[in-house]
Amino acid sequence: MTELKKYIDRLNPISADSWDKLSSIFTEKEIVKGDFFITEGHVATQIAFLQDGIIRAFYSNREGHEYNKHFFVSPCFIGGYASLITGTPNQINQQALSNCTVFIANYSDFKALFDKHPDIERAARKLAELFFVHKEQKEIEIVLLDADKRYLLFQKEYPQLEQQVPQYHIASYLGITPTQLSRIRRKFTGK
């Protein structure tokens, strides 16, 4: 849980008492490559801290075509945030692309700490702000930048993923076909 404590403290330092309460609601769990943390159609009830591993967040259309929305690379928080906040069914899937170690908590237990521990609530607000900023940046990039520039941003944001994630997942995240991704990669590698 050391990484969780460091992550929270980077968002907003919390007191020893707050950490004792917060750490007590999290339980360690392994998610095997290919398994899901959350799936569409269900109301999300848990959040998790990704201690180790890679998770993809994606949507599926009626024909079963998948659209990768985000890659979660440790250390970070995962979960169906919109579903947690609204209590409505989740619209996104989160699937392990590698074996993962997570610390899971019921969102209701997490939220119950806010009134007595404003430092935890402040950290949660800062986390929500980070999610919002990242979502907005991604929306702007997909509309305003061409595929080459989106690929270069992907490499900068996720430098370790190209060797760990199948190329079709990266292409989906960039909003292009695997063939287009191959052309772009060749252009930049000279091969």
Secondary structure, DSSP 8 states (H G I E B T S, - for coil): -HHHHHHHHHHS---HHHHHHHHHT-EEEEE-TT-EEE-TTSB--EEEEEEESEEEEEEE-TT--EEEEEEEESSEEES-HHHHHH-SB---EEEESS-EEEEEEEHHHHHHTTTT-HHHHHHHHHHHHHHHHHHHHHHHHHHHS-HHHHHHHHHHH-TTGGGTS-HHHHHHHHTS-HHHHHHHHHHHHT-
